[in-house]
């Protein structure tokens, strides 16, 4: 996990952060303009409600495409709350996050693996490739809970491994719940609740990391004792 976080210090990763920041500024400005000059949230939700299932399908498709365009996921999750309210905005935002992650996971595995692998250090690849089964599930959950780990890096990185799509998707869902709940609440008008949820997610990430570290040390001691 440290290797994956350290990958964010490479020149390519820095350029990616600059691009994401630029996109975030543009989208934030667009959202601010929409909030200032556009219809109110109740009117927008009425339009979406009239669209029915088509509105939800458009949101999910746009979510997956927007992630490729480096649109920040917090904005997409908040949009789920703004457009649909807490329910069904929350399950739709969670589904969008999982769907977008799987698309990039499969792109790395079946389409652009060699290109992506060249952007990662051998240490990162070795660490990721050892994560299968339950270890992969726990690793994905923890990485999703840590806001400093880029969402796309986890998607593409795990696509290069032997990890199955099911534990990857389940880990993305479970690890994404705290932050997604917080942002959907913000979009739905509950910012006061969203902040405590975000703090709770950070505390949960630290707890999982500590437990994982202690368990890894215990397993290492057992291996040395049995050698």
C-alpha positions as CSV (number, residue, x, y, z in Angstrom):
1,X,0.0,0.0,0.0
2,X,2.9,2.4,0.7
3,X,4.2,1.6,-2.7
4,X,0.9,2.5,-4.3
5,X,0.7,5.8,-2.3
6,X,4.3,6.5,-3.2
7,X,3.5,6.2,-6.9
8,X,1.7,9.5,-6.6
9,X,5.1,11.2,-6.3
10,X,6.2,10.3,-9.9
11,X,6.2,13.0,-12.6
12,X,3.3,11.2,-14.5
13,X,1.2,11.1,-11.3
14,X,1.9,14.7,-10.6
15,X,0.7,15.6,-14.1
16,X,-2.4,13.5,-13.5
17,X,-3.0,15.4,-10.2
18,X,-2.7,18.7,-12.1
19,X,-5.1,17.6,-14.7
20,X,-7.6,16.4,-12.1
21,X,-7.3,19.7,-10.3
22,X,-7.9,21.6,-13.4
23,X,-11.0,19.5,-14.3
24,X,-12.2,19.9,-10.7
25,X,-11.9,23.7,-10.9
26,X,-13.8,23.7,-14.2
27,X,-16.6,21.5,-12.9
28,X,-16.8,23.4,-9.6
29,X,-17.2,26.7,-11.6
30,X,-19.9,25.0,-13.7
31,X,-21.7,23.8,-10.6
32,X,-21.5,27.2,-9.0
33,X,-22.9,28.8,-12.1
34,X,-25.7,26.2,-12.2
35,X,-26.5,26.8,-8.5
36,X,-26.5,30.6,-9.0
37,X,-28.3,30.9,-12.3
38,X,-30.0,27.5,-12.8
39,X,-33.2,26.0,-11.5
40,X,-33.5,25.1,-7.8
41,X,-32.9,21.6,-6.5
42,X,-36.6,20.8,-6.2
43,X,-37.2,21.7,-9.8
44,X,-34.3,19.6,-11.0
45,X,-35.5,16.6,-8.9
46,X,-39.0,17.0,-10.4
47,X,-37.5,16.8,-13.9
48,X,-35.5,13.7,-12.9
49,X,-38.5,12.1,-11.3
50,X,-40.5,12.6,-14.5
51,X,-37.7,10.9,-16.5
52,X,-38.1,7.7,-14.3
53,X,-35.7,4.9,-14.9
54,X,-34.2,6.7,-17.9
55,X,-32.9,9.4,-15.6
56,X,-31.2,6.8,-13.4
57,X,-29.7,5.1,-16.5
58,X,-28.3,8.3,-17.9
59,X,-26.8,9.2,-14.5
60,X,-25.0,5.8,-14.3
61,X,-23.7,6.0,-17.8
62,X,-22.6,9.5,-17.4
63,X,-20.8,8.5,-14.1
64,X,-18.7,5.9,-15.8
65,X,-17.8,8.2,-18.7
66,X,-17.1,11.1,-16.5
67,X,-14.5,9.1,-14.4
68,X,-12.6,8.6,-17.7
69,X,-12.7,12.3,-18.2
70,X,-11.1,12.9,-14.8
71,X,-14.3,14.4,-13.4
72,X,-13.8,14.1,-9.6
73,X,-16.0,11.5,-8.0
74,X,-17.0,13.7,-5.1
75,X,-18.8,15.9,-7.6
76,X,-20.5,12.9,-9.2
77,X,-21.6,11.6,-5.8
78,X,-22.9,15.0,-4.7
79,X,-24.7,15.2,-8.0
80,X,-26.5,11.9,-7.1
81,X,-27.8,13.6,-4.0
82,X,-28.8,16.8,-5.8
83,X,-30.6,15.0,-8.6
84,X,-32.3,12.1,-6.8
85,X,-32.2,13.0,-3.1
86,X,-30.8,10.7,-0.4
87,X,-32.9,7.9,-1.8
88,X,-32.3,6.6,-4.5
89,X,-29.3,9.0,-4.9
90,X,-27.2,6.9,-2.5
91,X,-27.6,3.5,-4.1
92,X,-27.2,5.1,-7.6
93,X,-24.0,6.8,-6.6
94,X,-22.6,3.6,-5.1
95,X,-23.6,1.7,-8.2
96,X,-22.0,4.3,-10.4
97,X,-18.7,4.1,-8.4
98,X,-18.6,0.3,-8.7
99,X,-19.5,0.4,-12.4
100,X,-16.9,3.0,-13.2
101,X,-14.2,1.1,-11.2
102,X,-15.0,-2.2,-13.0
103,X,-14.8,-0.5,-16.5
104,X,-11.3,0.8,-15.7
105,X,-10.4,-2.6,-14.1
106,X,-11.3,-4.4,-17.3
107,X,-9.6,-1.8,-19.5
108,X,-6.4,-2.5,-17.6
109,X,-6.8,-6.2,-17.7
110,X,-7.9,-6.8,-21.3
111,X,-7.1,-3.7,-23.3
112,X,-4.3,-1.4,-22.1
113,X,-2.4,-3.6,-19.6
114,X,1.1,-3.1,-21.0
115,X,0.7,0.7,-21.3
116,X,-0.5,1.0,-17.7
117,X,2.1,-1.4,-16.4
118,X,4.9,0.8,-17.8
119,X,3.6,3.6,-15.6
120,X,3.9,1.6,-12.4
121,X,7.1,0.7,-10.6
122,X,8.0,-3.1,-10.3
123,X,7.5,-2.9,-6.5
124,X,3.9,-1.7,-6.9
125,X,3.2,-4.5,-9.4
126,X,4.7,-7.2,-7.2
127,X,2.7,-5.9,-4.2
128,X,-0.6,-5.9,-6.1
129,X,0.0,-9.2,-7.8
130,X,0.2,-10.9,-4.4
131,X,-3.3,-9.7,-3.5
132,X,-5.9,-12.4,-4.4
133,X,-9.0,-13.6,-2.7
134,X,-9.7,-12.3,0.7
135,X,-6.5,-10.3,0.8
136,X,-7.5,-8.5,-2.4
137,X,-10.9,-7.7,-0.8
138,X,-9.4,-6.2,2.3
139,X,-6.8,-4.3,0.3
140,X,-9.4,-2.7,-1.9
141,X,-11.6,-1.8,1.1
142,X,-8.7,-0.1,2.8
143,X,-7.5,1.7,-0.3
144,X,-11.0,3.0,-1.0
145,X,-11.2,4.4,2.5
146,X,-8.0,6.3,2.2
147,X,-8.6,9.6,0.3
148,X,-5.0,10.1,-0.6
149,X,-5.0,7.0,-2.9
150,X,-6.3,8.0,-6.4
151,X,-9.4,6.2,-7.4
152,X,-8.3,5.5,-10.9
153,X,-4.9,4.2,-9.8
154,X,-6.6,1.5,-7.7
155,X,-8.9,0.6,-10.6
156,X,-6.1,0.2,-13.2
157,X,-3.6,-1.3,-10.7
158,X,-5.9,-4.1,-9.7
159,X,-6.8,-4.8,-13.3
160,X,-3.1,-5.8,-13.8
161,X,-3.3,-8.5,-11.0
162,X,-4.8,-11.9,-10.6
163,X,-7.5,-10.5,-8.3
164,X,-11.0,-11.4,-9.3
165,X,-13.6,-8.9,-10.4
166,X,-16.0,-9.9,-7.6
167,X,-13.7,-9.1,-4.6
168,X,-12.6,-6.0,-6.4
169,X,-16.2,-4.8,-6.9
170,X,-17.2,-5.8,-3.4
171,X,-14.2,-4.0,-1.9
172,X,-15.0,-0.9,-3.9
173,X,-18.6,-1.0,-2.7
174,X,-17.8,-1.5,1.0
175,X,-14.9,1.0,1.0
176,X,-16.8,3.6,-0.9
177,X,-19.8,3.7,1.5
178,X,-18.6,6.4,4.0
179,X,-17.4,9.0,1.5
180,X,-20.3,8.4,-0.8
181,X,-22.8,8.7,2.0
182,X,-21.2,12.0,3.0
183,X,-21.2,13.5,-0.5
184,X,-24.7,12.4,-1.3
185,X,-25.9,13.9,1.9
186,X,-24.1,17.2,0.9
187,X,-25.8,17.1,-2.5
188,X,-29.1,16.4,-0.9
189,X,-28.8,19.4,1.4
190,X,-27.4,17.6,4.5
191,X,-23.9,19.0,4.7
192,X,-24.0,19.1,8.5
193,X,-24.4,15.3,8.5
194,X,-21.9,14.7,5.7
195,X,-18.9,16.0,7.5
196,X,-19.2,13.6,10.5
197,X,-19.7,10.7,8.1
198,X,-16.5,11.7,6.3
199,X,-14.6,11.9,9.5
200,X,-16.0,8.5,10.6
201,X,-14.8,7.0,7.3
202,X,-11.2,8.3,7.9
203,X,-11.2,6.8,11.5
204,X,-12.5,3.5,10.0
205,X,-9.6,3.5,7.5
206,X,-7.0,4.0,10.2
207,X,-8.6,1.2,12.3
208,X,-8.5,-1.2,9.4
209,X,-4.9,-0.3,8.5
210,X,-3.8,-0.8,12.1
211,X,-5.5,-4.2,12.3
212,X,-4.0,-5.3,9.0
213,X,-0.6,-4.2,10.1
214,X,-0.8,-6.1,13.4
215,X,-2.0,-9.2,11.6
216,X,0.8,-9.0,9.0
217,X,3.4,-8.7,11.7
218,X,1.9,-11.7,13.6
219,X,1.9,-13.8,10.4
220,X,5.6,-12.7,9.7
221,X,6.6,-13.8,13.2
222,X,4.9,-17.2,12.7
223,X,6.7,-17.8,9.4
224,X,10.1,-16.9,11.0
225,X,9.4,-19.2,13.9
226,X,8.4,-22.1,11.6
227,X,11.5,-21.6,9.4
